[in-house]
Amino acid sequence: MRSGAKVAVVGGVFAVVVGGVGYGAYNILDGLGDSGVGGGTDTTASSSEVKTGPVTKDEIDETSKKFLAAWAKGDAAVAAELTNNKGDAEPALAAYSESAHVTEAVITPGPATGSKVPYTVKATVSYEGKTKPWSYASELTVVRGLTTGSPLVDWMPSVIHPELDKGESLETGESKTASIEAVDRKGDVLTKEKYPSLGSILDDLRKKYGQKAGGTTGIETWINSANADGADKTLLTLVKGKPGRVPTTLDAGIQAAAEKAVKKYDKSSVVAVEPSTGAIRAIANNRTDGFDAARLATVAPGSTMKIVTAAMIIQNGLGSANSPVECPPDVTWEGVPFHNLNNFSMQNPTLQRAFAKSCNTAFIKPISPLGDKRDTALSNEASQYFGIGGNWQTGIETFDGDVPASTGAETAASYIGQGKIRMNPLNMASITATAVEGRFRQPYIVPKELDNRKFATASPLPGGVSDQLRQMLKYTATNPEGTATHAMAGVGGDKGGKTGSAEIDGHATSDSWFTGFSNDLAAAALVQSGGHGGDAAGPVVAEVLLAGP
């Protein structure tokens, strides 16, 4: 499409404006069947005419122009024929005016980048006499049809709106949930405009607590969740409902620091909790897919899991912070070799020094004497003392960690945070908080008195275990040989930390993990494909801790 072309629908009259000249949509769409740009069925192309290879620039321009024109004309059937999935595309395109109540729209495409064509949408939504402008940007991709060889728009819901996903739909009307005004622990109002990472959390809080808080409904445009239990996502408010006030444990200052910190790296997430109470002080993500990995990710935590493994070693009499351990370059477990980073080794280290250097072999070798218990010891430690997998009632949806019993080489892998172990930054921040506090305090984001829910509990760490864990974390963040020392250099107060790198199948670069504490604040960060823990996740955690008490 030519630069500056606009596809528009104004008051029900649809037009394509190219170079300042307006044409009726029927003129632009004439000859669709003769152009070689067919839809999913492509009945005009004979087998001898089927093209192969990448789509050309002309095909990209022509197909995107015709698709946008048909969409603008309101002809969902014709637009859908220009995609590679007519069955899904047609009802979604039709709903743009029928269910979302878009009455005016101007679509302005930008220059194509490869086969992708970006565009901005300036629309007007009208419902029962109420109207409001609505602007956003999205993009489409032109591909070659697998069976027809025709250039087609690669259909996905995000073509209509970038936040729309499979199984979701747009709707405008009276909202299904009451409005809320979420405030931080000091009473400061929290909005998704000021704190973008809180968008899905505020949606969750609204669905769960809006009516309880005394809010009323308004008129909105929203995304219907694909999950029956999920929260709808508000995109536009035409008429505000009266908001009910919902108190949270978040700290606006720490949340602002977290929002800024995750911008350092793509696919980064961070959570901060207060060890003395379990209160969540901040939760932030920087992801293009909108996934709230900070509280919902289910990925291996790497060597940050050695906090729990160290507790298990100490409690089972296999070692202590100051006892000697072995740290060879590699160790074999039931025929499977495990290595340290770059095959490093240490001469006569203590468990504390091996922890600080993140020696994998030192956290695998001592476990063998447990015999039959070795497959379940870590799972029991994580659930009984750290509350992992305990059905946390935080006030929002969370994944609460999983440390399953294992067998064979997976058992050894689990001791260093690999295998079947699944965590997210919320889980690891809680583990660190438990280690330094000496007991698990379930994380939460709204007071339990708001709905009288029951918090998960766990047994306190036995006497002396927490002291040793805190000692090891502090050493790792303050001693020159500690892998967390560089990242934590600018953090003051009583502090400690632990790095982690988790290898992911199919990824060339490991996930970067870091968890640490300063005074009464613990934080953990994940940067997917970020490499070493101290290099990417470490600076994220440090910036958040600096905003704490």
N, C-alpha and C positions, 0 to 999 in steps of 0.2 A: 504494500500500500504506500502511496506517496506520502511524504512527510507532510504533516499538518492536516491530513484527511480526517473528517469527523463523521461518525455515524450517529444520527440523532433521532430521537422520538420526542416530539413536542406536541402536547395536547392531543395525542392520538394520531398526528400526522407524521409519518416517518420519512426521513430523507437522508441521503448521503451527500455530504458537502465536500467537494474535491476542488482545491485551488480556488475556493470562493464561489463556485458555481453549484447551485442546488439541482438535484435530479430526483424525480420520484423514485422510490425504491423499486418499483416494477421495472424501470429502465435499467437500473443497475443489475437486477436479478435476471433480466432477459437472457436467454441463451445458456442458463446453467447446464442444461442437458447437452449443449453443443460444445461446451468449452473444454471438455476433458477433465473438468474438476467435478467429479461425481461424489456421491455419498457412499454410505456403507454398502449399498447394493451395486452401484455403478453399472447400471444396465446398458449404458451406451458404449462401454469399452469391449471390444472383442479380444480374444485371447492373444491375437497377434499384436495388439496395441498396448498390452500391459507393460508398463515401464518398471524398471528396477533401479536400484541405487538411491543415493540421497536425493531429497527434494531440492529443486533448484530455487534460486532467488525469485524468479518470476512466479513459480508455483506457490511459494510462500506468500508473496504479495497478493496474488490473485485469490488464493483460497482464504486467507485471513480477511481480505476485503469483503468477499461474498458472504462469509460466515457472519461477520459483524453487521453487515447490511441486513441480512435475513433476521438476525436477532433483534436489530433495531426496528425492523418492520413489524416485529411481533409474530413473525411466521416461524413458530417453533419447529414445525415439520420440515421446512426447507433448511433451516439452520442445522437441525439434527442430521439431515442427509449429508451435510458437509463434514460430519464427524465420523470417527471410527467406532462409535457406539451409539447408534440412533435410539436404541431402546431406553438407555439411561438419560441421554441428552434431551430428548424431546419433552418429557414431563418437567424436567428441571428448568428448561428454558421457558416453558409455558407458565410455570409458577412465578417467574420473575415479575410479571404484571398481575397475574391472577391472585397469587397468595401474598407476595411481598408488596403488592400495590405500588409498583414503580410507575408513575404517570409521565415523567419526563426524564430523558437521559441523553447526554452527549458523551460519546466514546471517542477519545482521541488517541490513536495509536502512535507509538514511537517507532524509531527505526529498528528493524529486526536485528537481532544478534544471533547469527546462525539461523536455526529454524524457529527461534522463539520471537514472538511479537508482543512487546509490552503495550499496555494501554491504560489510560486513566478514564474513570467514569465519574461524571458529574450528573447526579440524578436528583429527582424530586420524588418523595414518597408522600402519598395522599391517602388518608383514611378517615372516613366520616367527618369530612370538613376540615380536618387538621392536615397541614402539609409542613414538610421540612426538607431542606436540601441534604443531600447525602453524597459524599465524595470518597473514592477509594481507587486503588490501582491494582491491576492484575495482569495476567499474561496468558497467552496460548502458545501451543507448539504445533507446528505442521509436520506431519509424518507421511510416509507413503503407505497406502493400504496394503496389507499383507496379501490379499487375494486379488484385488483390483488393480493395484499399481497406481491408483489415483492419489493425489495429494489430499490429505484429510486433516482436520483439527483433531489432535489427540485428546479425546474427551476425558475430562476430570471435573468434578464439581467446582474446583478452584478457578475454572475459567469464568464462572459467574461471579464469584467473590473469593478472595484469597484465603479466607478462613473457613470456607465451606469444604467439608470432607465427605467421604463416601457414606451414604445412609442418612445424611443430614439434609435439611431443607430450610429455605428462607420463609419467614412469615411476618406479617404486620397485623397488629390488632391490639386488643387489650391484653396486657401482659399476664402470664400465667402465675407469676409470683409477685409478692409485694416488694416494694422498693425498700432499700436499706441505706443507712449512713454508717459505714464502718469507721470506727475510730481506733487510734492506737492507745497504748496504755496511759498516755497523758491527755487523751481527749482530742488529739489532732485528727482531722478527717483524712481518710485514706481513699484515694481515687485511682482508677486504672490509668487516667491521663497523667497523673504525677508519678505513679509507681506502676509502670506497665506490667511488671512481673506478677502483680497481684490480680490481674484480670480474671483468671479462672478461679482463683481463691474467692474473690468477691462474688463471683457468680455462684459458687458453692454455698457461701454464707447466706446469700440472698435466698436461694432455694430452701435452705434448711431453717433459717431463722427470721425471714422477712415477716411472716405472719405473726410469729411469737413476739416480735419486737414492736408490733403495732403498726406496721407499714401498710400502705394501700397501693393498688395497682395503677399503672398509667397506660399510655398507648405507645408501643415500641415496635421496632423491627428487630427480629432476633433470629438466631440459628437454632432450629430444633435439634436437640442432641440425638445422636444415633443410639445412645444408651438410654434405656427407659428410666434408669436411676440417675442419669447424668443431669448436670445443670445446663439449661439453655444459655446461650451467649448473646447478650444484648449488643446490637450494632448501632442502633439509632434510637433516640428517645424523642417522640413527637410531643407527648404530654407527660410531664413528670407525675408520678404518684407521690404521696406523702411518705417520706422515708422513715422507717423505724430504726432506732439507734442500736447498733450492735457493737459491744466492746470487744476488742481483741487484745492479745498480749504483745502485738508487734510494737516496735519502737521506730518511729518515723525517721529518726536520725540514723539508726543502724540500717534500716531498710534502704534509705537513700544511698548509704555507702555500699550496700550489697548490689543495688541496681547499677551503680557506677563500676563496681569491681568486675562484674560478669561481662561488661562490655570489652574487657581486655581480650577475650578469646571467644571464638564461635563455639557453640555447643557446651557452654559452661553453666554451672548451677552451683548455688551455695545456700546453706541454711545456718542460722545461728540460734542456739538455745541457751537458756540460763541453767547451769547445773544445779543450783540450789532449789529451783522450783520446777524445772521442765518447761517453762514458758518459752514459746518460740518468739524470738525477737526480730528475725528477718528471714525472708525466703525469696530467692530471685533466680531468674534464668535468662540466658541469652541464646535463643534458638529461633531459627526461621520457621520451624514446623509448629511452634506454639505449644509443644509438649512440656508439661511441668515436671521435668526430670528431677528437680530438687526433692520432690515428695513422692513421685510415682515411678522413677526409674527402677529397673530390676537388673543391675549389672554387677559384675565381679568388682570387689573393692580393693583388690591387690593387697599390698603390705600394710595398709591401714588396719587390716583385720588382725595383724599381729598383736594389737592391744588385747584382743580377746584370747588369742593363742597364748600370750604371755601369762594372762590370768589363769588359764587352764594349766599351764606348766607349773606355776607357783602353787596352785591349790592341790595339785596331784603329787606334790613332793618331788617333781622332776627337776627343779631348779629354783633359783631366786635371782633377784636383780643383780646381786654381787657374786653369784656362784659362777664357776668356770663352765664354759660350753665349748663345743667344737664348731669351727666354721671353715670346712674345706670348700674347695671350688665347686664341688658337685657331690650329690648323694643319690643313691639308687633306692627306690622304694618299690618292692615287688617287681623288679626288672625294668622300672621306668626311671630314667635319669632326671634329676632336677638340678638346676644350675643357679649360681649367683650371677648378678649382672656382670657381664664381661669376665665371668669365672674368677672373680676376686676371692681371696681367702684372708683370714685373720689368724694371727698367732696367739693362742691362749686368751681369748677374749672372755669377758663376763657376759651374762645374758643381757645386761644393760648396754654394753658396747655393741653387741651383735644387733640389738634392737635399734640402736642409734645409726648403725651402718646399714641396716636393713638386710642382714645376712639371711638368705632363705634357708640355707642348709642347717643353720643353728636352730631353726624353728621346726625342722622336720626330724632331725636325728634323735632328739630326746624323747619322742613320743612312743617309740617302739615298746618300751617296758610296760606300757599300759595294756598290752595284750588285746583281749577281746573288746576292751573298753575304748580302744583308740578310734574306732569308727563312729562312736557316738559322743565322745568326751567333749568335742568342740560344740556340737549341737546342744548338748545339755548345758554347757557353760553359757552359751549365748542366750538361751531362753530363760534359764533359772536365775541368772544374776544380771543380765543386761536387757532383759525384757524383749528380746528380738522375737518377732512373730507372735506377739502377745495380744493382737487385736486392739491396737491403740484407738482410743476414742478422742482424737485430737480436736474434733469439731469440723473437720473437712476430710475428704477422701485422702488416704495415704496408703502406701505400701510399707509394711512394717518390718521388712527384712525377712530373709529366709536362710537358715543354716541347717540344711537337712543332714541326717546321718548319711554316711557314704561308705564305699568299699573300695579296695584296691588302691590304685594310684590317685583316685579322686580324694581319698582321705588325706594323703600328703599334700595335694594341691590345695585343699581347703585350709590347711594351717597357714598358708601364705596368701589367702584371700582369692583363690581361683577355684576351679572345679565347679560345683553346683551352687556356691554361695552367691546370693543376690542381695544387693544393698543399693541405697541412694544416699545423697548427702544428709537428709534428715536422720536416717538411721545411724550414720557414722558420727554425726554431731552428738547424738544421744549417747552413743557408746563412749565417746570421749568424756562427755559430761558425767556419765556413770563412773568411769574410771577415776576421775578427779574428786567426785563428790562421795564416792564409796557406796552409793546405792542408786538404783534406777528410779528416776522420776519421769513418769510418762510425759512426753512432749504434748503440748496442747496450744491451741491458738485462740480459743474462746473459753471463758470460765466454765467449769462443769456445772456451776449453779444455774447457768442459762437454760439447761435442759435436763439437769440431774442425771447426766450419764455417768457411768462407772468407769474410772480409770483402770488401766492395766497395772499390775504390780509385779514385783520380782523380789527375790531375797537380797538383803544387803551383802556386799562382798565381805568375806571373812576378814577378821582383824589383820591388819598389816598388808593385805593384798593391794588395797587402794593406795596406800603409802608408797609401795614399790612401783606401781604403775605410774603414779604421779612423778616419782623420782626419775623413771625411765623416759617419760615424755619430756620432762624439763631438760634432762641431759641431752636428748636428741635435738632440742631447739636452742641450746646454749653452748654446747661443747663444739670445738672446731671440727671434730670428726662426725658430728651429727648431720644427717641428711636434711634436717629441717632448719638448721642454724641460719643459713643464708636468707631464706624466705622470712624468717621471724626476727631478723636483725633489728628492724625498726619498731618492733612491738615491745612495749614496756610491761611493767608489772610482773606478777607471778605468772609465768608462761611455760608452755610446752607444746610439742607437736610431733606429728608422724607423717612421713611421706608414703606414697604408694603408687605403683604402676601396674596396671592390669592388662595382660595380653588378651586381645579379642580375636577370635578366629576370623580370618579374611581381612583384618585391618593391618596395614603396614606399620602403623604407629600405635603404641599402647595408650590406654586411657590414663590420664593424669589425675591422681587423688592426693588430697592433703587434708589433714584434720589437726586442729590445735585448740588451745585455750589461752585466755589471758584473764586473770582475776575471775570474775563470775560470769564469763561468757565463753562458750565453746562453739566452734564453727567447723564445718566440713565443706569441701568443694570438690566437684568433679568437672574435668574438662575432657570431653570425649575426643580421643585421638590427639591428646595434648602432650604426650610423651612423659618425661619424668615428673614425678609428683611435685618436687620442689621448684620446677621451672615454670609451670603453668598454674596448677591449682594452688600452689603455695602463696603466690602474690595475691590471689583472690581472697584467700582466708585472712591473710595479714591485713589487708585493707579493711575488712569487716571488723576484725578484732580491734583495730585502732579506733573504731567508732564507738566501742563499748566503754563500760565503766572503768 
